[in-house]
């Protein structure tokens, strides 16, 4: 059973991180390490993590004395990876128990080096707001048209893809998954395997800024010229509008 390295950035997460860690401990696939990178939290985040570490040596804690945001915290943990697979879970989101087991089985069966799943969107009280469905297979070209992969559901094979670090840009998750999908398609699990917490007034609420970040990433892609990037941006915009209707 190959090890999964789980990347978790944390900042002032005392209200949610215990549930996030417990959802990892509840996985039916038990060979994992949880690499938590704490961006200088000012609350009881560290104490909560240390409580879990006292009874579970699969959990590792790293403190960032010079924090730069979630992308930097993820990179800090990525440098410590010892597993064959890399997966991601933020300190306010949750996994369902069979997530890792189903994804690793699907990757082995399909020959793909990455996997993603459907997931629920939930509010701060963990009440379901909707279901984010996914395609059975997502390619690099698919991903250019639309962000099909929720980062909390993604997992990839380090042996085939290598470690992919995040950049200090907006939509860093999308940029990272484009790089991964240059090397492999991703096999989808149609059953929801995670719960993504939506925060009112969060960063994703700034739609114009998000659109600009998306366009900049499209323009940075190799062999994607101005007119194709404009076409892909229109595809993204139409898809985003449909989601909100």
C-alpha positions, 0 to 999 in steps of 0.5 A: 500500500503506497503512501499518500502525502496530504498537503494542508496549509493552516492559518487561524483554523481553530474552529475547523481544523479538528474536523478536517484532520478527523476526516483524514483519520477516518479514511479507509486507506490508512497509509498516509502522512499529513503535512500541515504548514502553519502560517503563523497562526495567532489562535489555538491552531498549533495546540489543536494540531499537537493534540492530534500529533500526540496520538498519531505519528502520521501527522507532521507540523511545520511552522512558517515564521515568514508566511506568504499565503496558502500557496507558500504554505503548500510549497513548504509541505510539498518539500517534505513529501515522502509519499508516492501520491500527493493530495490536498485538503485545506484546514476548513474542508472535509473528506468522505471516508472512501476518498483515497481508497476509491481514487487510488483504485481508479488510477491503477485501473485506468492507468492515469496518474491523477484523479479528482472527485465530485464534491459538496459545497457546504456553508459554515454550519456544514449544511449542503449548498449544492453538488459539484459534479465532474467529468469521468476524464479530464484532459489538459485541453478540457482544463483550459476551457473550464476548471474541472478539478476542485483542489480538495479532491485532487490527487496525483502520482509523484513518480509519474508527474513529479512534485508540482509547486504552486506559484505566487499568483491568483488561482494558483490551484488552477495553474498547478493542475494545468501543469499536472494535466500536461503530463497525464489525464485525470480520472474522475470519481462521480460520487462526491468524496469531499465537502468544500466549505464556502465562506461568505465574503471570501476571496472567490466572491471577487468575480472580476479579479478572479476572471483576470487571474484566469485570463492571465493563466491562459495567456501564460500557457505554452502554444496558446496565442492571444486569440485562442486564449480569448476564446478559452476565456469566453468558454470559462466566462460562459461556464461560470455564468451557467453555474450561477443561473 
